[in-house]
Amino acid sequence: MRYLDILISLLALVILSPVMFIISLIIFFTDGRPVLFKQQRVGLNMEEFTILKFRTMKNEKNHASKIEFTKKNDPRITFIGRILRKYSLDELPQFLNVFYGDMSIVGPRPDTPQQKVNYDNATWQARHRVKPGITGLAQINGRSNITPEKRINYELEWIERKSLTLYLSVIWKTFFIKAKDSF
């Protein structure tokens, strides 16, 4: 699946580069620098990596030191950020994470090291036997509209059933869900 990750991420980066460039310019001219949000996440074998996203929140100097979860109508989210989040466009730079090998297209969403407290040790260990992904079973089955327990169950299901067929199925369903949500 690594070869597919490389191929898909490279194609996505080439095809979406004009969109990513425009988003970068919009963020730069409306909200300033930095354009990208970078944060440590836990990946395969518990190794930390830097996840990349388009910045969707106000650039607060002390924000990086505080870990706060964003709420639906969080006042820190910029106008452009709301649009990017609505269509998951803030996640596009993660194709670079996939290309670099930190992430896969499909897998459990990567957590911050601080989120370890949300899991029992066995589940935390299991989540990191595979690379984290841009999308996964939880994302195609409700995303943020499911309980944390259900999300964890979907992530563990991916780890147990991981196959090329399921990988392609998740990508296919993600594409159609995103297309449907856009119209």
Protein Blocks (a to p, Z undefined) as FASTA:
>chain_A
ZZmmmmmmmmmmmmmmmmmmmmmmmmmmmnopafbdcdddddehhiacddddddfbdcdf
klmmpccdddfklckbcfklmmmmmnommmmmmmmmmmnopacfbdcddddfklmmmpcf
klmmmmmmpccdfbdfklmnopjmpcfklmmmmmmmmmmmgcfklmmmmmmmmmmmmmmm
mZZ
